[in-house]
Amino acid sequence: MSALTDWQTAPALFALAALIGYLLGSIPFGLVLTRMAGLGDVRKIGSGNIGATNVLRTGNKKLAAATLLLDALKGTAAVLVANALWGYEASLVAGFFAFLGHLFPVWLGFKGGKGVAVYIGVLLGAAPLMMLAFALIWLATAFITRYSSLSALLAMLVIPVALWVVGPEKTAMLVTLLSVISWWKHRENIARLLAGTESRIGQKG
């Protein structure tokens, strides 16, 4: 392909990457799994979220683990598929839109989760070592504080900084953007953490 052809086709390829990413990200595994298990609508308990932390409030640890895994893998799949088809930059586009798809799924009136699992999955696809670092930070903080939200917030603060140090720059830009958006989605959790009323891991309601 010539440089001109690449320039002409790039917007269409990025649009396809965005569409694939969004559709993968918008699959509400937490809602699907809890309904299949006969536990009703997970949006009607706890925080009303469709993510793994709220699924855990049903008391079913296996479903919560499955939700975490599947939500993460949809982010990983978006990155890897787009990278295989269209290259590195398209993979970042797909990862970003997978994240947005989880946060704003069209099937649920654009009311989705907070994106932590998909964030982890995007890291797995785009920067695997940083995914491991995220997991270690999350686990250590959760062990000490028993706050899932605080664990995620701290990890999402550290990982972008680390990526700006080690690169690549475009991946750092993507992860920084994901962190900013997820912090915004966690604003109610932040308020509860400051007030001392945030639910701890394993606590119902």
N, C-alpha and C positions, 0 to 999 in steps of 0.2 A: 504493500500500500504506500501511496505517496503521503507526504506530510499533509497535503491539502485534503486528501481523502480521510485521513485519520481525524483531522480537525472537523470535517463535515459529519463524520459518523459518530464521534465521541458523545455528543448530546443524546443521541438515540440510545447508545449503549448504556450510558449513565442512567437514562430513564428506565431502561429495562432492569438494570441492577437495582434501582430504587424500588421498582414495582415488585420484583422478586423478594427483596428484603422486607418490604412492608407486609406482603402477604404472609411470609413466614412468621414475621414478628407478631402479627395480629392474631395468630392462633391462641385462644385463651385456654391453655392446658389446665390451669388451676380450676376453672369453671367446669370444663369438660370432665376432668377426672373425678371431681367431687360429685357431680351429677351421676356419672356412671356408677359410682360407689353407693349411690342412694343417700347421699348426705345433703341433698338439696343444693340451694344456690349459695355459694361461698361468699357472695357479695352481701348477704344478709346477716353475716356474723362478724364479730370482731371489728376490724378496721374497714370492712367492706371491700378490701382489696382482693384481686384475683391471684396474687403471688403466693409463693411457698410459705412465707411467714404466717399469712392468714389461713392458709390451708392447714397448717400445723395446729391452729386453734380448734379444728374439728376433732383433734385428739388422734388423728391418724398420721403417724410419723412416716409411714411408707408412701402415702399419697403426697405428703409434703416434699419428701425426697424426690419422688418422681416428677413433681411439678418443677422443682428447682432444676433437675437435670434436663427436662424437656424444654423449659424456657431458656436455659443456657444454650442448648444445642441448636435452637432455631437461630440464635445469633451467630453461632459458629458456622452453621450451614450456609447462612446468607453470605458470610465473608468468603468461605472456601469455594462455593459455587461461582460467585462473581469473579473471584480471583482466577479460577480455572478457565472461565469463559472469556473474560475481558481484561484481566490484569489487576495490578495492585490498587490503582486509584478507584477503579470500579468496585473493588472489594470493600473499600472504606465507605463508599456511597451506600452499598448494600447493607453494611453493618449499621450505619447511621439510621437507615430507614427501617431496619428490623427493630431497632430500639424504639423508634417512633411508633411503629406498628403495635408494639406491646403497650406503650403508654396510651395510644389513641386508636384502638381497634375499631374499624368501621362497624363490625358486627355487634358491638356493645355500646353503640352510641358515642364512640370515641372516649369511653371511660374505661381505662385499663389499669395496669399496674404501675409500679414506680421504677421498674427497669433494672433492678440490681442483677437478677439472674441473666438477663440478656446482655448486660454490660460485661459480666464475667465471660459469657459465651463469645462476645465480640473480641474480647482480649485473648481468649483461647485461639481464635482464628488468626488474629492480627499480630499478637505479641504474647506468645505462650508463657514466657518466663514472667511477664508482668501479671499474668493470670495467677501463677503460683504465688507471687508476692501478695497479690490481692487476697488470696485464700488464707495465707499465713497471718496477714494483718487482721482479717475478719475473725479468724478463729481465736487469735490471741485476745482481741478486744472483747469478743463474745464470752470467752471463758472468764475474763476478769469482771465484766460488767453485767453480763446476761442481757444486754440490749442489742437486738439485731440491727435496728436502725442506726445506732451509734457506730457499730462495727462497720457497716457499709459506708456510712458518711466519712469515717476516718480513712478507710481504704480508698475511697474515691477522691480524697484530698491528696493522699500520698502518691498514688500511681501516676497521675498526670505529671507531677513534678519530676518523678523518676524518668518518665518517658522524655520529657524535655531535656533531661541530662544525657540520656543514652541514645535517644532517637528511635526510629526515624521521625523527622519533624512532622510529616503529614499524619502519622499515626498519633503523635502527641497532640496535634490539633484536634483530631477526632475525639480522642479520649477526654480531653479537656472539655469539649463541648458536651459530651455525654455526662460528665460529672456535674457541670453547671445545671443542666436540665434536671438531672436526678436529684440534686440538692434542692432545686426549686420544688420538685414533686414531693420532697420530704419535709416541706416547710411546717406542716402540722406536727410531724414527729419531732422536729427541732423545738417547736414551741412546748410540746409535752415533756421533752427531755429537760428543758430549762425549768419547767414547772415541777418536775419530779413526778409526773403522772404517766409517763410512757410505760407501756406494757413490756414486761421482760419475756425472754424466750421461754416457751412452755406455759405461759400464763394465758388463760382463756379470758375472752371478753375484751 
